[in-house]
């Protein structure tokens, strides 16, 4: 395939046409190999130095570089995987264009962002950059982010990073983290008539859920972040019981706790353990016991970059110079920016598209946002890597 150097809109269409559903989310899905191969070929044709590095069998990251190498470095990060397509109201990989939009799974989340960052890097290089622009087009962000985890573990670094997730061209320096928690309640199976023998695990889980409601409304509501608002918790899944006339011997809850910067996963788990202890105390006063366990199964850190950080100021300057508003907001979804920040690379989100359309039955990205994002990223890369913007100098 051939895409003119720096043409972000054409590159978006090419990437959207390639099925890159994440096989960890969709059984039998192809993964990122084909789209990574296509992007590698295009970037090499554009003159980038490119490596395709497998982070799992058949699942590569594309890491490309362009520029002089003597000045500041800037990473553009975006993911190549997409979620499933069940229930979509238009062809998932048609990349159809109508009404000034490109439709398709991944058009918004986030192949338009990947295209804009690649095109912006190419245009900046054409205008001349002393430093290095690093393109990191990664695998698996939609599941466990093995792509960006492998990227930072391999030692790839930059002085700052832009994750080109869909932000409707707003600067998003912060996003929530999350913890997935299993709460397991054990009872005793017995015939429904034998209240003297049975222990109702579902009822014990219900007492815990009542405590969870109080915790969410009375405790979490008192905490806040200037861009993200309050943290939250919800019960995502519940399973228990075996029959109408049987006391349930087990009830399992799966809980998601969304965290704001400053909150640690261990602290969130400890707080739920305390809720269990409150239920245990209530039952003890009735002469009953609680057999329950609380365990975290997966977590991702929140992300937070100061509003006066050099990369935030530099992006603000690039937006203003491109006649954009430079609006600052919080990102609701989790992104790989958290992993980059944890590795010491200040990373913020900025890109074309609206996050509310991600994973939706109708997914599209406005063509004009792709073009505008590319102009901003071009200007940012040029000024950052050449060190000419006094606004972000330390």
N, C-alpha and C positions, 0 to 999 in steps of 0.2 A: 504494500500500500504506500501511497505517496501523499504527504501532507506538507504544504508549503511552510517553510521555516517561520515560526512565530505565529501561525494561524491557530488561535485557541479554539475558535468555533468549529473549524474542520476537525481538529484533534478531538474535541468533545464528541462529535458524531462518531468518529472512528472507535473511540474507546467504549461508548455506550453500545455500539453494535456487537460487542464481544461479550458473551455470557461469562461472567466471572463470579457466579454465586459461590458463596463460602461453603465448602463441603462439611464443615463442622456444624453448620446450621441447616443445611439441606442435603439429605441423603442422596448420594450419587452426583452431586453438583461438580462442575469441572474445576473450580478454583481459579487461581490467578495466572496460571501458566501461559495461556494464550494471550491475554491482555498484556502481560509483562513482556512477552516476546514481541508483540506489536510495538509497544512503547519503546523497547530497547532499539528496535530497528529504526524507528522514527528519530529518536534522539541521536543515534549514531549518524544518521543521514544529516542531522542538523549540526554536527560537529562536536557533540558532547563526548567526553570520556565516560563510558558506561560499563557497569558490571551488573550482571544478574546473579544474585546470590540466593540459593535455596535455603529457606528457613525451616522447611518441612518437605518431604518428598513431593515434587511437582508443584511447589508453592514458593516462588521466588519473590524477593525484593528486587526492585530496580534502583540502583544507586548511581547517579550520574553527576558529573562535575563539569563546570565551564567557568572561564575567567582566568585572570592573571596569576592568582595565587599569592600575591604579595601583601594584600590589604586584609581588611576584615572579611570574615566568612559569614554567610547567611544560608540557612537550610530552609528549603521549602519541602514540607512533608504532607503527604496525602495517601489515602489507602485505595487499593485497586479492587478489593472484594466488595460484593454487594450481597444483600439479603435475598430471600426467596421472592417469588413472583405470584404466588397464589392470590387470586382475587383482583388482579390488576385489570383495569378497565380499558387498557390500550396495549398494543404490542410491547412486550417487555424489552425487546432488544432491537426495535425498529429504528430508533433515533429519528422518529418522524418530526418534521419541522412544520409548525403551523402557529399562526397568531403570535409570531415573535418568540416562540418557545421551542425547545428541544425536549421531546418526551422519551422516556424510557427508564428502566430500572437502573439506578446509579447516575442518572443525569444530574440530579441535585446532590446526591450523597454517594460519591463526591467526585465523579469523573470530570465534571466541569471545573472543579477546583484543581484537580490534577492537571488538566489541560491548560488552565490559566497560569499555573505556576511554571509549567514547562515553557510555555510561550513567553511568559514574562522574563524568564531567565535567558532565553535565546535573544530576545530583543535587547535586554540590558547588555549582554555580551557584545552584540552588534554595535552598541553605542560606546562600549569600552568600560570594563571593570577591572580594577587592580586586584581586588580580592577574589575569593572563590564562592560561587553559588553551588550549593549541594542540593540536588534533587533526590528525595527519598520517597519513592512510590512503593508502598509497603503492602504486605499481605495481612489478612486476618484481623483487621481492626474491629470488625463487627462481632468477633467472638472473644478471643483472649489476647489479641494484639501481639501475637508471636513475632510479627514482622518488625515492629518498632522495638520490641524487647531485644530481638537479635541484633538490630541495628546499633543500639547503644552498647550492648554487650561486646560487639565487635570493635568498639572504639571510635566509631564515626562521631565526630563532634563539629560544632559550629559556634560562632559567637552569639548567635540568636537564631530563632526559628519562627516561621509562620506555618501553621497548620491550616490548610486551605479548605476547611470544613465550611458548609453553607452558613453564612451569617447575614445575608442580605447586605453585604458590604459594610457591616458594622465591625468595629474592633471589639473582640471578646477576649479579655485578658484572664478570665476566670471561668471555671466550670465546677459542677458538683462531682464528688466521688460517690462510690456506692459500696455496700457490703451485702453479700448474700448470706443468709443465716438459716440454718435448719433448727427448728424447735420440735423435739420429739417428746411425746407424752405417752407413758406406758400405764395401762390399767390392768384389769383382770377380767378375762372372758367368763361369762356365766349366763345361764338362761335368764331371759328378761324378767321372769317372776322372782328371781333370787337376788333381791336387792341386798340381802345380807352377805352375799358372796361376790357380786360383781363390783368392779371399779371402773367407772365411766371415763375413759381417756379423753373422749371428745368434750365432755363437760369440763374437765380440767383444762383442756386447751381453750375452752370458752372463757374461763376465768382469766387465763393469761391474755386473751384477746381484749378483755375488758381493761386490763392493766395497760395493754399496748395503746388502747384508745386514750386513756388518761395521760400516758407518757407523751403521746403525739400532741395532744391539745394543751397540756399544762406545762410540759417541760421543753419540748422542741420548739414550740411557738415562741419561747423567750429568747431563742438564739437567732442570730441574723448575720448576713454578709452584705456589704453595701451594694454589690452587683447581683448577687444570687438569691437574696432573701433567706428564708428559713430552711433548715434541714427537715426531713420528713421520714416517715416509716409507713409501710403498708404490708399486709398479709397477701402474698401473691397467689399461693396455692395451698389447698388443704386436702388431706386424704385420711380416711379412717373408717372403722366399722366393717362388719362382715354380714350383718343381717338385722332385720327389724326386731327380732326377739332375742337378741344377743347383746350383752354389755360389750362395748368396744374395748379391745385390749390395747389398741394403739391408735394414736392420732399424730399425724405429721404435718407441720406447718412449714412453708417456705416463705421467708420474710426478706424484703428488701429495705435497707436503710440507706437513704441518700444523705451524704455527708457534705458539709461545707468546709472550706479551708480552716485548718486548725483542729479539726476533729480526726482522730485516728480510728482505724478499724477495730483495734483492740478495745478502745474505750466504748465504741458502739455495742460491741458484744457484751462487755461487762455490764452495761446499762440494762440490757435485756436479761442477763443473768439476775440482776437485782429485781427485775419484775417477776421472774420466776420465784425468787425468794419471798416476795410479797404474797404470791399465791400460796406458797408453802406455809407461810405464817397463818393465812386465813384458814386453810384446811386443818392446820394443827389445832387451832382453837375449836374446831368441830370434832376433834379426835380422829382426823383422817391424815393420810400422808400423800405426798406428791412425788412421783417418780418421773423426772423430766431431765432433758439435756439440751443445752444451747451450744451450737457450734457454727463458726464461720466456714463457708465452703469456698468463697471467692471474694476478692475485693479489688477495687481500683482506687487510687488516690484521687482526691480533688486537685485542682490546679489553680494557681493564683500568681499573677505577676503584677507588681505595683504599677499604678497608673502613671507614675513618673519614671518608669524604667526606660532605658534608652530605646529599646525596640518599640515600645508603645509610642513614645514621642516621635520616633522616626516614621512609623506608619501613619500617625496623625498628620505629620508634615506632608507625607506623600499623598494622602487623601486630599488635604486642603489644596495642594499644588495641582491636583487633578480635578478641582472643582467639585469634590465630594464633601459630604457633611462631616465625616470623621466621628460619627456617633459611637459611643462606648456603651456596651451592654454586657450582661452575663450570658454564658452559653448554658442552656438547659441540659443538653446531652453530654455524656462523657466522651472524651477524645484522647488521642495519643499525646496531646500537649502535656498531660500530667507525667507521662513517662519521660519525655524530653526534659521537663523541668526537674524531675527527680535526678536526672543524669547531669544536671548543671548547665543545661541549655535553656535560657529564657525563651519560652514558647507561648505564643498567643494565636488565637484563631481569627481568620479573616478569609472570606471567600464568597463566590457567587451562589445564589440559591437560598431557599428558605427551609430551615431545618424542620418545619412543620410538615413538609412534603416528603421527608425522608421516610422510606419504608411504606409509603402510602399506596393506596390503590391507583391513584393518579399521581405520577411523579414527573416533574418537568423542571427546567431551568430557563429563565429568560435569557435570550441571546445577548441583549444589551448589557446584562450584568456580567456575562462572561467577558465581554470586551472591556467593560469598565474595570473589572477586577484585574485584568491583564495589564491595563495601563498603569494602575496603581502599583502592582507588584513589580513592573518594569522600573518605575521611578524609584521605588523603595530599594530594590536590588542595586541599582546604579549608585544611589546616594550612600547607602550603607556600606557597600563594598569599596567605594572610593573615599569614604570618610569626609564628605564635603558638607554635611548638614550640621551646623553648629548646635542645633536644638538638642541633638542626642549625645553630644560630646560630654564626657565625664569632666 
